[in-house]
Amino acid sequence: QVQVVESGGGFVQARGSLRLSCTASGLTFGTYAMGWFRQAPGTSREEVSCISWTGGTSVYSDSVKGRFTISRDDAKNTLYLQMNSLIPEDTAMYSCAALGSYDYCSGSWWRKINYWGQGTQVTVSS
């Protein structure tokens, strides 16, 4: 049984930082591209970032580029999202997903979701 569990969310003031973690079990973590998504109330889900199965390729949405960094530790089956210079518009539920197998975050990577987590809430105050 595959489980994907996020952690690290919370309340932070604008211009602050948070690091989200996502641990996956029941799958061969190192063979999947992994991604972060977010959704604020009343809005559609937004793809935030993707990291390839090798860790050598990462992509970001324009809204977070230069502020967020995605990384992975395959030995720990864990995905991270370092979020710096947070702004109130970053407030959302953040979820991670196991994406395509042996994928390089190419094309519509956000459509290649195999397994989801429940999410962790991030709230940024002004």
N, C-alpha and C positions, 0 to 999 in steps of 0.2 A: 504494500500500500504506500503510495507516494504522499508525503507530507511536505508542505512548503510553509514556513513560519517566519514572519517578519517581526522585527523588534527595533527599538531605538527611537521611536517617535516620541513626541512630547510637545511642550510649550517652550517657545523661544522668542526672544525679542528680535525685532528687525536688525539686520546686519550680524546676527549671530550665526552659529553653526550647529549642525547635528550630523551624526553618522547613523544611517540605517543599516541593519543587517538582515540577511535572509538566509535561513538554513534549510536545505532540502535533504530529504532522506527517502529511501526506497527507489532511487533512480541512480543511474550512473552520471553523477553531476557533471563530471568533466567532459562529457560528450555533448552537452547542451549549451547553445547560446542562452544567455539569461538577460532578462529585461526588467526595468522598473516602469511602472505606470502610476498615474495619480488621477483622482477624481474629486472635485469639490462639489458640494451640494448644488444641485440645479444645473450642473454642467456635464458635458460628455467626457468620457474617459480620454485622458491625454497620454500618449506614449512619451516617456521622459528620456530613457536611455537604454542602450543595448550593448552587451559585450559578447564578442564571439566565443565560440567554444574553446579556442586556443588562448583567449585573453589578449590577443594581439590587435584586435579591432574593436573600437568603441564608437558609438554614435550618440548624439544628443539632440534634443529638440532645441530650437532657437531660443526658447524661453529660459533655458537653464545653462546653455553653453557658456563656458568660462567660469561658472559658479559651482557646478556639480561635477563630481568625478566618480565614475563607476569602476569597480574592481572586483576581483574574485580570488578566492583561496581554495583551490580544488582539494587540497589536503584536508580542509575543514568543511568541505561541501557548503561553503558560505559565499554569498554575494554581498557586496557593500555598496552604499551610495553616500559619499561624503558631500554634504551640502553646506556651502559657505555663502556668505553675503545674502542670507535669506531675506525675503521680502514678504509682506502680507499676502501677495498673490500666490505664494507657494503653499499656502494653507490648503490641505487636501488629505484624503486618505491615500496612502502610498502602498502599492501592492507590487510584489515581484512575481515573476513567472518564468518557468522553464519554457524556452522557445523551441526553435528547430534544432533537431539533432545534427551535429557537425555543421552548424550554420555560422555564417560570417556576418550576420546582421545585414544581409543584402536585401534589396527590394523592400517589400512590405513586411518587414520583420515583425511588426506589431500584430500581424494576422496569424502568426505561426505559434500560437499559444497552446502548449500541451498541458501544463499544470499551473494552477494559481495558488497564491496564498490568500489569507483572510485580510491582510492589510494592517497598517499601523498609522495612527493619526498624527499628522504634523500640523501644529497651529503656530503661526507667526504673528505676533502682536506688533502694532506700529508704535 
